[in-house]
Amino acid sequence: MERSKQSQYSQNEKKDAGASENVLNGLFDGMMKKPSRTLASSQALAGESASPTPAAVVESWREDRTRSLEDNEMCLPDLAAAYTSILRGLGEDPQRQGLLKTPWRAATAMQFFTKGYQEKIIDVLNDAIFDEDHDEMVIVKDIDMFSMCEHHLVPIFGRVHIGYLPNKRVLGLSKLARIVEIYSRRLQVQERLTKQIAVAITEALQPAGVGVVIEATHMCMVMRGVQKMNSKTVTSTMLGVFREDPKSRDEFLTLIRS
């Protein structure tokens, strides 16, 4: 009996491990996991993600939305019910006056905090990439960023600094902030967020280099755990010449600190 239980537990562990291998950039294969997919098509997709073609990698910034406005409306009652259960679990009375509308408010707020799942990078960038004979560094710094820690569901907030070295194409400046908004308004870890921003710009523009630096405060370190009020986390991703050429990297880091 014990042996059969251990065998079943081992099989479940293998299934969970297999599922986690299909997670790409925080999403299942970079797209929504659709329940209507057949077993054959699921196996085909698994095969594709195991050995992605270069074209698929280059075009990953065009990935599908994983949540739509219709999904928001359909899921809102379930989210509100979940928050009602949380209130009860905390020992509160969801029926008292101050909490009557709290589950719905919290549910709509959480959907807003994670609205990046509703947006695609291609929608933001398609009409904002311009041919321009400019080969000097472009930097937008101190972009406000708000996100949610995927481990504790509490806020992460801070500033993002982005620089890139154009290769005959430039991006509308406000679109850099929009890219930050799309990826930060999801359940995140700062390390992945930094890389996703840099990779999205690289795949869209094919510049000579991209640098992204994020300085952020994590409420999971401030409000709980070690409770260090003044701690900040700094992460960076350097691609292209920003990684290969120390002078370009130093110029970028100097300019964002000035």
Secondary structure, 3 states (H helix, E strand, C coil): CHHHHHHHHHHHHHHHHHHHHCEECCEECCCCCCCCCCHHHHHHHHHHHHCCCHHHHHCHHHCCCCCCHHHHHHHHHHHHHHHHHHHHHCCCCCCCHHHCCHHHHHHHHHHHHCHHHHCCHHHHHCCCEEECCCCCCEEEEEEEEEEEECCCCCEEEEEEEEEEECCCEEECHHHHHHHHHHHHCCEECHHHHHHHHHHHHHHHHCCCEEEEEEEEEEHHHHCCCCCCCCCCEEEEEEEEHHHHCHHHHHHHHHHHHC
